[in-house]
Amino acid sequence: MEDTEDQLDEPPKKKSKLPLIVGLVLALAGGGGGFYAVSSGLILGGGSTEDHAHEQEDREVKDMPDVAFVPIEPLVISVGGKDVSHLRFRAQLEVRSAYREEVEKLMPRVVDVLNSYLRAVAVEDLSNNSALVRLRAQMLRRVQVVTGGDRVNDLLIMEFVLN
């Protein structure tokens, strides 16, 4: 019985604080490392404020290109063999400002070449989802041949409806 009485009189042994201290040091080191990684751009693609300021200056300095848009009169084209459908087409040509009047003078030829090309296209080609990209490239090439040289930069399709 004396052994149990001795154990009761002695204070219990204190737990070591070493794991608590080690955990605190590791947490501070991890937090500091994380802050450095994010602020330096190693994580999440951040960057210094100087880089961001230079990017904004670069965007502000560039001028708008010197272009004009020449509208093509809307076309309604009957397509198809047995089942006749109608294609409603409207577009604009992106040209350099210096060539605007020249391209406007050639507009009847442009309309003719687009009308001829779109009449020859099969209805299946028009209804395909990826066909518009191919058709646009074909039409642009034909317009560039008609207008000559580098007068036309792009063909912008404003309306393309198959009924």
C-alpha positions as CSV (number, residue, x, y, z in Angstrom):
1,M,0.0,0.0,0.0
2,E,2.9,2.3,0.5
3,D,3.7,2.2,-3.2
4,T,0.2,3.6,-4.1
5,E,0.5,6.3,-1.4
6,D,3.9,7.4,-2.7
7,Q,2.5,7.6,-6.2
8,L,-0.4,9.8,-5.0
9,D,1.9,12.2,-3.2
10,E,4.2,12.7,-6.1
11,P,3.1,15.3,-8.7
12,P,2.5,13.8,-12.1
13,K,5.3,14.2,-14.7
14,K,4.9,17.2,-17.0
15,K,4.6,16.6,-20.7
16,S,7.3,17.9,-22.9
17,K,6.7,21.2,-24.8
18,L,9.1,20.2,-27.5
19,P,6.4,19.0,-30.0
20,L,4.4,22.2,-29.5
21,I,7.5,24.4,-30.2
22,V,8.5,22.4,-33.2
23,G,5.0,22.6,-34.6
24,L,4.9,26.4,-34.1
25,V,8.3,26.9,-35.8
26,L,7.3,24.7,-38.7
27,A,4.0,26.6,-39.1
28,L,5.8,29.9,-39.2
29,A,8.3,28.7,-41.7
30,G,5.5,27.2,-43.9
31,G,3.5,30.5,-43.7
32,G,6.6,32.6,-44.6
33,G,7.5,30.2,-47.5
34,G,4.0,30.3,-48.8
35,F,3.9,34.1,-48.7
36,Y,7.2,34.3,-50.5
37,A,6.1,31.9,-53.2
38,V,2.8,33.7,-53.9
39,S,4.3,37.2,-53.8
40,S,7.2,36.3,-56.1
41,G,5.0,34.7,-58.6
42,L,6.2,31.1,-58.2
43,I,2.6,30.1,-57.4
44,L,-0.6,31.4,-59.0
45,G,1.3,33.4,-61.6
46,G,1.4,36.6,-59.5
47,G,4.1,39.1,-60.3
48,S,5.6,42.2,-59.0
49,T,3.7,45.3,-59.4
50,E,6.4,46.7,-61.7
51,D,5.7,43.9,-64.2
52,H,2.0,44.6,-64.1
53,A,2.6,48.4,-64.6
54,H,4.8,47.7,-67.6
55,E,2.1,45.4,-69.1
56,Q,-0.5,48.1,-68.8
57,E,1.8,50.7,-70.4
58,D,2.4,48.4,-73.3
59,R,-1.3,47.9,-73.9
60,E,-2.0,51.6,-73.8
61,V,0.8,52.6,-76.2
62,K,-0.4,50.6,-79.2
63,D,-2.5,52.5,-81.7
64,M,-5.6,51.1,-83.4
65,P,-5.0,49.8,-86.9
66,D,-5.9,52.1,-89.7
67,V,-8.8,50.1,-91.1
68,A,-12.2,50.8,-92.5
69,F,-15.2,48.4,-93.0
70,V,-17.0,48.3,-96.3
71,P,-20.5,46.7,-96.1
72,I,-21.6,44.2,-98.7
73,E,-25.2,44.4,-99.6
74,P,-27.3,41.6,-98.1
75,L,-27.7,38.6,-100.3
76,V,-30.6,36.1,-100.4
77,I,-29.5,33.0,-102.3
78,S,-31.6,30.0,-103.2
79,V,-29.6,26.8,-102.5
80,G,-30.4,23.1,-102.9
81,G,-31.9,20.9,-105.5
82,K,-35.2,19.3,-104.7
83,D,-35.7,21.0,-101.3
84,V,-35.0,24.6,-102.1
85,S,-33.7,26.6,-99.1
86,H,-32.7,30.2,-98.9
87,L,-29.5,31.5,-97.4
88,R,-29.5,35.0,-96.0
89,F,-26.0,36.4,-96.0
90,R,-24.6,39.7,-94.9
91,A,-20.9,40.6,-94.5
92,Q,-18.4,43.4,-94.3
93,L,-14.9,43.7,-95.7
94,E,-12.0,44.9,-93.5
95,V,-9.8,47.1,-95.7
96,R,-7.0,49.6,-95.1
97,S,-8.5,53.1,-95.0
98,A,-6.5,54.2,-98.1
99,Y,-8.2,51.4,-100.2
100,R,-11.8,52.0,-99.1
101,E,-12.9,53.9,-102.2
102,E,-11.2,51.5,-104.6
103,V,-12.9,48.5,-102.9
104,E,-16.3,50.3,-102.9
105,K,-15.9,50.8,-106.7
106,L,-15.4,47.0,-107.1
107,M,-18.4,46.0,-105.0
108,P,-20.5,44.8,-107.9
109,R,-17.7,42.3,-108.8
110,V,-17.4,41.2,-105.1
111,V,-21.2,40.6,-104.8
112,D,-21.1,38.6,-108.1
113,V,-18.2,36.4,-107.0
114,L,-19.9,35.7,-103.6
115,N,-23.3,35.1,-105.1
116,S,-21.7,32.6,-107.6
117,Y,-19.7,30.8,-105.0
118,L,-22.6,30.5,-102.5
119,R,-25.0,29.2,-105.1
120,A,-22.5,26.4,-105.9
121,V,-22.2,25.2,-102.3
122,A,-24.2,22.2,-101.3
123,V,-26.8,22.5,-98.5
124,E,-25.0,19.8,-96.5
125,D,-21.9,22.0,-96.5
126,L,-23.8,25.0,-95.3
127,S,-25.5,23.1,-92.4
128,N,-22.3,21.6,-91.1
129,N,-21.1,23.2,-87.8
130,S,-17.5,23.7,-88.9
131,A,-18.4,24.7,-92.5
132,L,-18.6,28.4,-91.8
133,V,-14.8,28.7,-91.1
134,R,-14.0,27.0,-94.4
135,L,-16.6,29.0,-96.3
136,R,-15.3,32.2,-94.9
137,A,-11.8,31.4,-96.0
138,Q,-12.9,30.5,-99.5
139,M,-15.0,33.7,-99.8
140,L,-12.1,35.9,-98.5
141,R,-9.7,34.4,-101.0
142,R,-12.1,35.0,-103.9
143,V,-12.7,38.6,-102.8
144,Q,-9.0,39.2,-102.5
145,V,-8.5,37.9,-106.1
146,V,-11.3,40.3,-107.4
147,T,-10.0,43.3,-105.5
148,G,-6.3,42.6,-106.2
149,G,-3.3,42.7,-103.9
150,D,-3.6,43.4,-100.2
151,R,-6.6,45.7,-100.3
152,V,-8.9,43.4,-98.3
153,N,-7.6,42.1,-94.9
154,D,-10.6,40.1,-93.7
155,L,-14.2,39.1,-94.4
156,L,-16.5,39.6,-91.4
157,I,-19.7,37.6,-91.6
158,M,-22.5,39.5,-90.0
159,E,-25.4,37.3,-90.8
160,F,-25.5,33.7,-92.1
161,V,-29.0,32.2,-91.9
162,L,-30.2,29.1,-93.7
163,N,-34.0,28.8,-94.0
